[in-house]
Amino acid sequence: MRITVFRRLMAEEFGAGRAAVLTSDHVFSGLGGRTIEQALGSGIPPKQIWREVCAAFDIPPERR
């Protein structure tokens, strides 16, 4: 998954404003205590991050 696809999925799921806040402020334990931006910066694949977001926010399987 490309980062642009990941960002599009985030915006579609949460809205552009909330997605921006989640990527910069929300710390995910499944990402080693990192925010999404920190995880992307440390080389964690966007697909892995998306899976963690889906698990953390109980996103239904059809939108994963």
C-alpha positions in Angstrom: 0.0 0.0 0.0 1.3 3.4 -0.9 1.2 6.3 1.6 -1.1 8.2 -0.6 -3.6 5.3 -0.6 -3.2 5.1 3.2 -3.9 8.8 3.6 -7.0 8.5 1.3 -8.4 5.7 3.4 -7.9 7.7 6.6 -9.7 10.7 5.1 -12.5 8.5 3.8 -12.9 6.8 7.2 -12.5 9.7 9.6 -12.9 12.9 7.5 -9.9 15.0 6.5 -9.7 17.0 9.7 -10.0 14.1 12.2 -7.6 12.0 10.1 -5.0 14.8 10.3 -5.4 14.9 14.1 -5.2 11.1 14.4 -2.1 10.8 12.3 -0.2 13.5 14.3 -1.5 13.1 17.9 -2.9 9.6 18.6 -0.4 7.2 20.0 -0.9 3.6 19.1 0.4 0.9 21.4 0.5 -1.5 18.4 2.9 0.8 16.7 5.3 0.7 19.5 3.9 3.8 21.3 4.2 5.9 18.1 1.9 8.2 16.3 1.1 7.4 12.6 3.5 10.1 11.4 6.3 8.7 13.7 5.5 5.1 12.5 5.7 6.2 8.8 8.9 8.1 9.5 10.5 5.0 11.1 9.7 2.8 8.1 6.7 0.9 9.3 4.7 0.0 6.1 1.4 1.9 5.6 -0.5 -1.4 5.3 0.6 -2.5 8.7 -0.3 0.9 10.1 -3.7 0.7 8.5 -4.3 -2.7 10.1 -3.5 -1.2 13.5 -5.8 1.8 12.9 -8.6 -0.6 11.9 -8.1 -2.7 15.0 -7.9 0.3 17.3 -11.1 1.9 16.0 -13.1 -1.3 15.3 -13.4 -0.5 11.6 -15.7 -3.1 10.0 -14.0 -5.8 7.9 -15.6 -4.6 4.6 -13.8 -1.3 4.9 -10.4 -2.7 5.9 
